[in-house]
């Protein structure tokens, strides 16, 4: 009986070792597979294009076009106002902004930061408009093939004003 169990024991050990090697090989393969390359040039171009669309829409006084550059749940952090969140509120914000006429604005993208995943992009830029110059930060997400702002903040380079409210 002992002689009969010995070959079964050796067979079981061999199968166990083989299974471990297969599992290790699969894990190693998963580790070694490189992630898909992120096309940083295309992302940068998409963000810069969105900035130029923003500038053109502001210059045309087109609140609808400005609104369409933002994700549905985006938030704007504009100077001297509370945060503006969501498509309807953003549209109302831009409608009021352009109510007195077009707002010619020149945007200059100074840097686009692209995290390794490529899922978002952060634009650091400067602007000039009728009131002077300033800087901005835009956070973009690729939504259905278009880079949309999910957060946007800007302020002027002028002196800080006292809030008397």
C-alpha positions in Angstrom: 0.0 0.0 0.0 2.9 2.3 0.9 4.4 1.7 -2.5 1.1 2.6 -4.2 0.8 5.9 -2.4 4.3 7.0 -3.0 3.9 7.5 -6.8 0.6 9.3 -6.2 2.3 11.6 -3.7 5.1 12.4 -6.2 2.5 13.1 -8.9 0.5 15.4 -6.6 3.7 17.4 -5.8 4.5 17.7 -9.5 1.1 19.0 -10.4 1.2 21.5 -7.5 4.5 22.8 -8.5 3.4 23.0 -12.1 0.3 25.0 -11.1 2.4 27.4 -9.0 4.8 28.0 -11.9 1.9 28.7 -14.3 0.4 31.1 -11.8 3.7 32.9 -11.3 4.3 33.1 -15.1 0.8 34.7 -15.5 1.5 37.2 -12.8 4.9 38.1 -14.2 3.4 38.5 -17.6 0.7 40.9 -16.3 3.4 42.9 -14.5 5.6 43.2 -17.6 2.9 44.2 -20.0 3.4 47.9 -20.7 0.5 50.3 -20.3 -0.8 51.8 -23.5 1.3 54.8 -24.4 -0.3 58.2 -23.7 -0.2 60.5 -26.7 0.9 63.7 -24.9 1.3 65.7 -28.1 -2.4 65.0 -29.0 -3.6 65.8 -25.5 -1.6 69.1 -25.5 -3.0 70.0 -28.9 -6.5 69.2 -27.7 -6.2 71.4 -24.7 -4.6 74.3 -26.6 -7.4 74.0 -29.2 -10.0 74.2 -26.4 -8.3 77.3 -25.1 -8.4 79.0 -28.5 -12.1 78.0 -28.8 -12.7 79.7 -25.5 -11.0 82.8 -26.6 -13.0 82.9 -29.9 -16.3 82.3 -28.2 -15.6 85.1 -25.6 -14.6 87.4 -28.4 -17.8 86.7 -30.2 -19.9 87.1 -27.1 -21.2 83.5 -27.6 -22.4 82.2 -24.2 -23.6 78.9 -25.7 -20.2 78.1 -27.3 -18.4 79.0 -24.0 -20.8 76.7 -22.0 -20.2 73.9 -24.5 -16.4 73.9 -23.6 -17.3 72.7 -20.1 -18.3 69.2 -18.8 -21.9 68.9 -17.5 -20.7 68.9 -13.9 -17.9 71.4 -14.2 -17.1 74.2 -11.7 -15.9 77.7 -12.5 -13.9 79.6 -9.8 -14.1 83.2 -11.1 -12.9 86.2 -9.2 -15.3 87.9 -6.8 -18.0 85.3 -7.2 -19.0 82.1 -5.5 -18.2 78.9 -7.4 -20.5 78.2 -10.4 -21.3 74.5 -10.9 -23.2 72.7 -13.6 -24.2 73.4 -17.2 -27.2 75.6 -16.4 -25.3 77.8 -13.9 -22.3 78.0 -16.2 -24.6 79.1 -19.1 -26.2 81.8 -16.9 -22.7 83.0 -15.8 -21.5 83.4 -19.3 -24.8 84.9 -20.5 -24.4 87.6 -17.9 -20.7 88.0 -18.7 -21.3 88.7 -22.4 -24.5 90.7 -21.9 -22.7 93.9 -22.3 -21.1 92.7 -25.5 -18.2 90.5 -26.6 -15.3 90.1 -24.3 -12.2 89.9 -26.5 -9.7 87.7 -24.6 -6.4 86.4 -25.6 -5.4 83.2 -23.9 -1.8 81.9 -23.9 -1.2 78.3 -22.8 2.1 78.4 -20.8 2.1 74.8 -19.8 0.0 71.6 -20.0 0.6 69.1 -17.3 -0.4 65.6 -18.2 -0.4 62.9 -15.5 0.9 59.5 -16.6 -2.7 58.1 -17.0 -3.5 60.7 -19.6 -7.1 60.8 -18.3 -6.9 64.5 -17.4 -4.8 67.5 -18.4 -4.0 70.7 -16.4 -3.5 73.9 -18.4 -1.6 76.8 -16.8 -2.0 80.0 -18.8 -2.2 83.7 -19.0 -4.7 86.1 -20.5 -5.2 89.6 -21.6 -8.6 91.3 -21.9 -10.1 94.8 -21.7 -9.5 94.9 -18.0 -5.8 94.0 -18.1 -4.0 90.7 -17.7 -4.1 87.7 -15.5 -3.6 84.0 -15.1 -5.7 80.8 -15.1 -5.7 77.1 -14.4 -8.0 74.8 -16.4 -8.5 71.1 -15.6 -9.6 69.1 -18.5 -11.1 65.6 -19.0 -11.5 63.8 -22.3 -15.2 63.3 -22.7 -16.4 61.5 -25.8 -13.2 62.5 -27.7 -13.3 66.1 -26.7 -11.2 67.8 -24.0 -13.8 69.6 -21.7 -13.1 71.8 -18.7 -14.1 70.2 -15.4 -12.6 73.0 -13.3 -11.6 76.5 -14.3 -10.2 79.3 -12.2 -8.7 82.7 -13.1 -7.8 86.0 -11.6 -6.1 89.3 -12.6 -2.6 90.3 -12.2 -3.8 93.7 -10.8 -3.7 94.7 -7.2 -6.0 92.8 -4.8 -9.2 94.6 -4.1 -10.8 94.8 -0.6 -14.0 92.8 -0.3 -16.4 95.2 1.4 -19.3 92.8 1.7 
